[in-house]
Amino acid sequence: MSCPMGHGTGAVTGTGAGDTPAPGGEAIVREEGAQLDFSKDMSYGDYLHLDKVLSAQHPLSPDHNEMLFIVQHQTSELWMKLMLHELQGAVAHVAADQLPEAFKMLARVSRIMEQLVHAWDVLGTMTPPEYSAIRPYLSNSSGFQSAQYRRIEFMLGNKNAAMLKPHAHRADLLAQVQAAYEAPSLYDEVLRLMQRRGIAVPAARLDRDWTQPYAADDGVKAAWLEVYRDPKAHWDLYQMGEELVDLEDAFRLWRFRHVTTVERVIGFKRGTGGTGGVSYLRKMLDVVLFPELWALRTEL
């Protein structure tokens, strides 16, 4: 049986000398290729500054697998840059009572977190001997020192003054992390929103020291229960609660995959940044960002 597109090459064949080939296969390549002259206009690579991005990988060891390690962390930092962009926008829209815009941004943050979760699957292909070959070249560098990740943690309410210290050597980064540390978190802004919408929130939760980690409050749980027991009357706040649960759900998965990947690759060795490695990461699994939204489910 013959192929109508030729011999598997995409070529178009006609039935006579006067036939005009249909625009497809090699014909399309020729026609489109003639238009692909970017000598005068901005190209794809120009727009994305790909020369800089793709030349930013500089392995220090002679080991083949270090490229994986570098690209994994660089791409994660790019996703975190977008996550911060969306979180900052969401916080601003919540503060301005512009919830549809905030919902879109928070949903996007959750999808970004899913990308970060799956990134661990790639790093998990690095075996212990492969990591051991590059570890001596990493010195004290560690993801623990990621200023962007720390800002995300602070924006989600997990405040800890000790986490400012890893950035003390860079005044510019420290200023960014410090600003997130001192600002109300996303959840703080949501509680203010609830108060503006007529839901009673304890005053101590609305005007407090923003540098302190958020602690669960029975009064806040009662406020959320009022919302969840009558979703139709408080639809925007109900949707906000579920957006926050989606986000924390994704964040928990990221933390879990982080722990399992680290244990798979280095076991219980100490981290390059000086932390306890897996033992430290396991403690982070117990951190709850929006406690009342999880606790209320038992009472509904």
C-alpha positions as CSV (number, residue, x, y, z in Angstrom):
1,M,0.0,0.0,0.0
2,S,1.4,3.3,-1.0
3,C,1.6,6.4,1.3
4,P,-0.3,9.4,-0.1
5,M,2.5,11.7,1.2
6,G,5.3,9.9,-0.6
7,H,7.9,7.4,0.8
8,G,7.7,8.5,4.4
9,T,9.7,11.7,3.8
10,G,6.9,14.2,3.7
11,A,7.3,14.8,0.0
12,V,4.2,15.5,-2.1
13,T,3.8,13.6,-5.3
14,G,1.5,14.6,-8.2
15,T,-0.1,12.6,-11.1
16,G,1.3,14.7,-13.9
17,A,3.7,17.4,-14.9
18,G,1.0,20.0,-14.6
19,D,-0.1,19.1,-11.1
20,T,0.4,21.6,-8.3
21,P,1.6,20.0,-5.0
22,A,-0.6,20.6,-2.0
23,P,1.1,22.8,0.6
24,G,2.5,20.2,3.0
25,G,5.6,18.3,4.0
26,E,8.7,19.5,2.3
27,A,6.7,22.1,0.4
28,I,5.7,23.8,3.6
29,V,9.3,23.7,4.9
30,R,10.5,25.4,1.7
31,E,7.7,28.0,1.7
32,E,8.0,28.8,5.4
33,G,11.8,28.6,5.4
34,A,11.9,31.4,2.9
35,Q,10.2,33.7,5.4
36,L,12.5,32.9,8.3
37,D,15.0,35.7,7.9
38,F,15.4,37.5,11.3
39,S,18.5,39.5,10.3
40,K,16.5,42.7,10.7
41,D,14.0,41.8,13.4
42,M,14.1,40.5,16.9
43,S,14.5,36.8,16.9
44,Y,13.3,34.1,19.4
45,G,16.8,33.9,20.9
46,D,17.1,37.7,21.1
47,Y,13.8,38.0,23.0
48,L,14.6,35.4,25.5
49,H,18.3,36.3,25.8
50,L,19.2,32.7,25.2
51,D,22.9,33.4,24.7
52,K,23.0,34.5,28.4
53,V,20.7,31.8,29.7
54,L,22.3,28.9,27.9
55,S,25.9,30.0,28.6
56,A,25.2,30.2,32.4
57,Q,26.0,26.6,33.1
58,H,29.6,26.2,34.3
59,P,30.4,22.8,35.7
60,L,33.3,22.8,38.1
61,S,33.9,19.0,38.2
62,P,34.9,16.7,35.3
63,D,31.8,14.6,36.0
64,H,29.1,14.3,33.3
65,N,26.3,14.5,35.8
66,E,27.0,18.0,37.1
67,M,25.1,19.5,34.2
68,L,21.9,17.9,35.5
69,F,22.6,19.3,38.9
70,I,23.1,22.8,37.6
71,V,20.2,22.9,35.2
72,Q,17.8,21.4,37.8
73,H,18.6,24.3,40.2
74,Q,18.7,27.0,37.6
75,T,15.3,26.1,36.2
76,S,13.9,25.8,39.7
77,E,15.0,29.4,40.4
78,L,13.4,30.6,37.2
79,W,10.1,29.0,38.3
80,M,10.5,30.5,41.7
81,K,11.0,33.9,40.1
82,L,7.6,33.5,38.3
83,M,6.1,32.3,41.6
84,L,7.2,35.4,43.4
85,H,5.9,37.6,40.6
86,E,2.5,35.9,40.9
87,L,2.4,35.9,44.7
88,Q,3.3,39.6,44.9
89,G,0.5,40.3,42.4
90,A,-2.0,38.1,44.4
91,V,-1.2,39.8,47.7
92,A,-1.7,43.3,46.1
93,H,-5.0,42.3,44.6
94,V,-6.3,40.8,47.8
95,A,-5.4,44.0,49.6
96,A,-7.3,45.9,46.9
97,D,-10.4,43.6,47.1
98,Q,-9.7,42.4,43.5
99,L,-10.3,38.7,44.0
100,P,-10.8,37.4,40.5
101,E,-7.3,38.6,39.6
102,A,-5.9,37.1,42.8
103,F,-7.6,33.8,42.2
104,K,-6.0,33.5,38.7
105,M,-2.6,34.3,40.1
106,L,-2.9,31.8,43.0
107,A,-4.0,29.1,40.7
108,R,-1.0,29.7,38.6
109,V,1.3,29.5,41.7
110,S,-0.1,26.1,42.4
111,R,0.6,24.9,38.9
112,I,4.1,26.3,39.1
113,M,4.6,24.3,42.3
114,E,3.5,21.2,40.4
115,Q,6.3,21.8,37.9
116,L,8.8,22.0,40.8
117,V,7.4,18.8,42.2
118,H,8.1,16.9,39.0
119,A,11.5,18.4,38.7
120,W,12.6,16.2,41.5
121,D,11.9,13.2,39.3
122,V,14.7,14.3,37.0
123,L,17.2,15.0,39.8
124,G,16.3,11.6,41.3
125,T,18.0,9.9,38.4
126,M,21.3,11.0,39.9
127,T,22.7,8.1,41.9
128,P,24.8,8.4,45.2
129,P,28.1,7.7,43.4
130,E,27.3,10.3,40.8
131,Y,26.5,13.0,43.4
132,S,29.6,12.0,45.4
133,A,31.7,12.8,42.3
134,I,30.6,16.4,42.2
135,R,30.0,17.1,45.9
136,P,33.6,18.2,46.7
137,Y,33.3,20.9,44.1
138,L,30.1,22.5,45.6
139,S,31.9,23.9,48.7
140,N,29.2,25.3,51.0
141,S,26.7,26.3,48.3
142,S,23.3,25.0,49.0
143,G,19.6,25.5,48.1
144,F,19.2,26.5,51.7
145,Q,20.8,29.8,50.6
146,S,18.2,30.5,47.9
147,A,17.0,34.0,48.5
148,Q,14.0,33.5,46.3
149,Y,12.9,30.4,48.1
150,R,13.2,32.2,51.5
151,R,11.1,35.0,50.2
152,I,8.4,32.5,49.1
153,E,8.4,30.9,52.6
154,F,8.1,34.3,54.2
155,M,5.3,35.4,51.9
156,L,3.4,32.2,52.8
157,G,3.8,33.0,56.5
158,N,6.7,30.7,57.6
159,K,8.8,33.5,59.3
160,N,12.1,32.7,61.0
161,A,14.7,35.4,61.8
162,A,17.5,32.8,61.7
163,M,16.8,32.4,57.9
164,L,18.0,36.0,57.3
165,K,21.6,35.1,58.2
166,P,22.4,33.0,55.1
167,H,21.9,36.2,53.0
168,A,23.9,38.6,55.2
169,H,26.9,38.5,52.8
170,R,24.8,40.1,50.0
171,A,23.2,43.4,51.0
172,D,20.9,43.5,48.0
173,L,19.5,40.0,48.6
174,L,19.3,40.5,52.3
175,A,17.1,43.7,51.7
176,Q,14.7,41.6,49.5
177,V,14.4,38.8,52.1
178,Q,14.1,41.3,55.0
179,A,11.3,43.1,53.2
180,A,9.3,39.8,52.8
181,Y,10.1,39.0,56.5
182,E,8.7,42.2,57.8
183,A,5.6,42.4,55.5
184,P,2.2,40.8,56.1
185,S,2.0,37.4,54.6
186,L,-0.6,36.3,52.0
187,Y,-2.6,34.7,54.8
188,D,-2.4,37.9,56.9
189,E,-3.9,39.8,53.9
190,V,-6.7,37.2,53.5
191,L,-7.7,37.6,57.1
192,R,-7.8,41.4,56.7
193,L,-10.0,40.8,53.7
194,M,-12.4,38.6,55.7
195,Q,-12.7,41.3,58.3
196,R,-13.6,43.8,55.6
197,R,-16.2,41.4,54.3
198,G,-18.0,41.4,57.6
199,I,-16.5,38.1,59.0
200,A,-15.3,38.6,62.6
201,V,-11.6,37.9,62.9
202,P,-9.8,38.3,66.2
203,A,-8.1,41.7,66.5
204,A,-4.9,40.0,67.6
205,R,-4.6,38.3,64.2
206,L,-5.2,41.6,62.3
207,D,-2.7,43.8,63.9
208,R,0.4,41.9,65.1
209,D,4.1,41.6,64.6
210,W,4.3,40.4,61.0
211,T,7.8,39.0,61.6
212,Q,6.4,36.3,63.8
213,P,5.3,33.0,62.3
214,Y,1.5,32.6,62.1
215,A,0.0,30.5,65.0
216,A,-3.4,28.7,64.7
217,D,-6.2,30.6,66.4
218,D,-9.7,29.2,67.3
219,G,-11.3,32.6,66.5
220,V,-9.9,32.4,63.0
221,K,-11.1,28.8,62.6
222,A,-14.6,30.0,63.7
223,A,-14.4,32.7,61.0
224,W,-13.6,30.2,58.3
225,L,-16.3,27.9,59.6
226,E,-18.8,30.7,59.0
227,V,-17.7,30.9,55.4
228,Y,-17.6,27.2,54.8
229,R,-21.0,26.5,56.3
230,D,-22.7,29.0,53.9
231,P,-20.6,29.0,50.7
232,K,-23.2,30.7,48.7
233,A,-23.4,33.7,51.0
234,H,-19.6,34.0,51.1
235,W,-18.6,32.6,47.7
236,D,-15.5,34.7,47.1
237,L,-14.1,33.9,50.5
238,Y,-15.0,30.2,50.1
239,Q,-13.1,30.2,46.8
240,M,-10.2,32.0,48.4
241,G,-10.0,29.3,51.1
242,E,-9.9,26.6,48.5
243,E,-7.2,28.4,46.5
244,L,-5.1,28.5,49.6
245,V,-5.6,24.8,50.3
246,D,-4.6,24.0,46.7
247,L,-1.5,26.0,47.2
248,E,-0.5,24.4,50.4
249,D,-1.3,21.0,49.1
250,A,1.1,21.5,46.2
251,F,3.7,22.9,48.5
252,R,3.5,19.9,50.8
253,L,4.1,17.6,47.8
254,W,7.1,19.7,46.8
255,R,8.6,19.4,50.4
256,F,7.9,15.6,50.4
257,R,9.6,15.0,47.1
258,H,12.5,17.2,48.2
259,V,13.0,15.0,51.3
260,T,12.7,11.7,49.4
261,T,15.0,12.8,46.6
262,V,17.7,14.1,49.0
263,E,17.5,10.8,51.0
264,R,17.7,8.8,47.8
265,V,20.8,10.7,46.5
266,I,22.8,11.4,49.7
267,G,21.1,9.4,52.5
268,F,21.5,11.1,55.9
269,K,24.7,13.0,55.2
270,R,24.7,16.6,56.3
271,G,23.8,19.2,53.7
272,T,26.5,21.2,51.9
273,G,25.1,24.3,53.5
274,G,25.5,22.9,57.0
275,T,22.0,21.7,57.8
276,G,21.1,18.3,59.0
277,G,20.0,17.4,55.5
278,V,17.1,14.9,55.5
279,S,16.6,15.3,59.3
280,Y,16.0,19.1,58.8
281,L,13.8,18.6,55.7
282,R,11.6,16.1,57.5
283,K,10.9,18.7,60.2
284,M,9.7,21.1,57.5
285,L,7.0,18.5,56.6
286,D,5.3,19.4,59.8
287,V,5.0,23.1,59.0
288,V,1.3,24.1,58.3
289,L,0.9,27.4,56.6
290,F,-2.9,27.8,56.8
291,P,-3.8,25.7,59.8
292,E,-7.5,26.7,60.3
293,L,-8.3,25.8,56.7
294,W,-7.2,22.2,57.4
295,A,-8.7,22.0,60.9
296,L,-12.2,23.1,60.0
297,R,-12.7,20.1,57.8
298,T,-13.2,17.9,60.8
299,E,-16.0,20.0,62.1
300,L,-18.0,20.4,58.9
